[in-house]
Structures are given as C-alpha cells and as structure tokens.
Amino acid sequence: MKRNFTDRILGGVCGGLGATLRINSWLIRVLFIVLTILTMGAFALLYLILWWLLPQESLVVPRSGGFGRSVLALVLIVLVAGGYALRWIQPALLTTAAGQDLYWPALLLLTSVVFTLRQVRG
C-alpha cells in the first residue's frame, strides 16, 4: 500500500487506501471525517500515523507488492477502531483502578512505537 500521488487531497492516504481496497476514495475520506468526529480525534491521529508510515507512490518507479505495509496499515486501523469500541463496550478494561482512561495514552504509545520503528528501519 502506498499513498496515492494523483488521488490526494491532503497526504494521499485515503486515495492509497481506496486504490488498494478498490473502494471510492471519497467514501474513505467521508468515513475518516465521521470517525474522527465520533472518536474525538483518534482517527485524525491514525491518519497522521498512516501518512508517516506509508511511502509516497512514485510516478517513475512501477508499483510493487508492499503486502506487509498494507497489513500493518489495516492492523492499525483495526486497533484504533477496536480500542475505541472496547472503550464503550467494556470501559473497565481500558481504565485504571482510580478510573483514569487509558485509551489516549495507549494510542500515543502506539504512535510512538510506529515512529520509532520507522526511524530504526530507514
């Protein structure tokens, strides 16, 4: 999976997801906006992570597989959405004994792990 060079508004993440999943990129953009509002910004952070993680599509070099990055991007989407859903379904799992919410610290930890791995790899 790569960020799309021709079908992009901001970073090409939704265009790349749309091309990989064979879904209209505008549907993915609307879905990201709605989920960003519903999750109070978690999907905006996910978009930034994917923007940082996924390479830009090149018009010179032909497309290659990139299966590992696609799987990683889909796993990140599932983790963010699943964590947010779990927060509402079973709130006790993501809170401390004192009642503090652990969702945002876990999301920031996930972001720092992705950034660290990106720096180590390349």
N, C-alpha and C positions, 0 to 999 in steps of 0.2 A: 504494500500500500504506500502510495506517495501522495503528497499534497499536489493538487491539480494546478497547473500553470495557467491554463486557459479558462477554466470554470471556477473562478475565485472571486470573492467579494473582499475578504479580509486576508486570510492566510492560505486559502486553498484546502483547508481541512475537510469541509463539507463536500466540496467538489471531488476530492480524492475518495472520501467515503462513498459518495454516490457512484463514482466510476467503478469502485471495487465491488460494491454490493449490487450494482445495476439498479439503483433507485434514483429517482429525480433528486438532484442536489438541493432544490428549493424545498422539498419535503423535509430533508435532513436539516436544513437551516431553520425552518419553522419549528421543527422538533427541538433543536438545540435552544432556540429562544424560549419556547414554552417551558422546557425542562429547567432552564436557567432561572426563570422566574419562580417556578414551583419549588426548586431546591435552594432558593436564596443564594444563588451564585455558584453552586457546586459544579454545574455543567459549564459555566464560563471558565472555571479553573481547569476542568477537563479539556476544554478546547485549547487552552494555552499549553497544557501538557502535550496534547497531540500535535500542536503546532511546533513545539520544540522537538518532539520525538521523531516525527515523520519527515523524511527528506523531501525536498522540492523536486517535482518532476522536471526532467531536463528535456528540452526540445531537440537536443543534439544526440544524446545517448538513448538508444532504444530501451523500452520498458523491460525490466527484469522481474523475476518472481516476487521476492520480498515477502514470502509467506510468514516468516517469523514476526516481522513488524505488523502485519495485518492481524495476526493472532494476538500480539501484545496490545494493539490498539483496541481490539474487541474485548479483551480481558479487562482493560482499564475502564472501558465504558460499563461493562457488567459490574465491576467492583464499585464504581461510584453510584450507579443506579441501585444496586443491591444494598449497599450500605445505607443509602437514603431511605429505601423502602423498609429495611430492617429497623431503622430508627423509629419508624411509625408503627410497625407491626409488633416488635418486641423491644421497647425502649430500654429495658433493664440491661440488655446485652451491650449497649454502647454508652453506658453511664457508669460513673464511679459510685462507690458506696455513699458518697456525700451528695450524689445527684447531679454531678457535673457531666455535661455532654462530651463524649469522646469522638464524635463524628468529624468535626473540623480538625482536631489535632491528628486524627488518623489520615484524613485527606491531605493535610500538609506533609505528613510523614511519607505518604505515597508519592507526593510530588517531589520531595527531596530525594527519594530513592531513584526515581526516574531521572532526575537531573544528574545525580551522582553517577549512575550507570552510563548515561550519555557521555559524560566527561571522561570516564575511565575508558570507554570503548573508542572514543575518537578524538 
